[in-house]
Amino acid sequence: MLAVLLLNAAIAVVSGASCLVGLVRPRLALPAGELPSAGSMFFLGAYAARALPLSLVTLTVLAVGSTAAIVPLLVVSGAAQLWDAALGARQRNWPMAVTCVGLAAVHLATAAWLPFH
């Protein structure tokens, strides 16, 4: 069980860190060949406004270990990752889309598995 919780914590760290990287180095977050614009910078800021607090709350709840809070939070985190995957696909940023689907799968599978263990 500890390994599963640590994996979810690592995903929360990756999500939070990726939004920080996108703010500092926007070209890394954009599809290949796209230059940063006012619209893309707004998007990156909006992503950070959601991803950073959600990552911090996820890490905190996982550290505290409240099963009653972990399951719904992992569902919300998984849903957020699926939304990020959809945004990545819409921008044709396939590495983002595929990565987010994988991260969502871990969060959602853990949320489904945890109540039985």
C-alpha positions, 0 to 999 in steps of 0.5 A: 500500500505504501508503494501505491501511495508513494507512486501517487505522491510522485505523480502529484510532484510531476504535475506540480513541477511540470506546470512550474517548468511551463511557466519558467520555460514556456516552449517546453510546454508548447507543441513543437514549433509553437512560439509563446503568445499572450494566449499560451501564457494565459493558458500556462498560468491558468494550468498552474493556478489549478495544478499547483494547489491540487498537487499540494493538497494531494501531497498533504492528504497522502501524507496524513493518510486519511482514506476518507479524503484520499479516494475522492481527492484521487478521483478529482486528480485523475479527472484533472489529468484526463482534462489535461490529456484532452487539452494536450490532444486538442493542441496536438501535444501528444507527449502531454496527452499520453502522459496525462492519460497514464497519470490519470490511470494511476490516480483513478485505479488507486481510487478504485483499489484503495477502498478494498485494501 
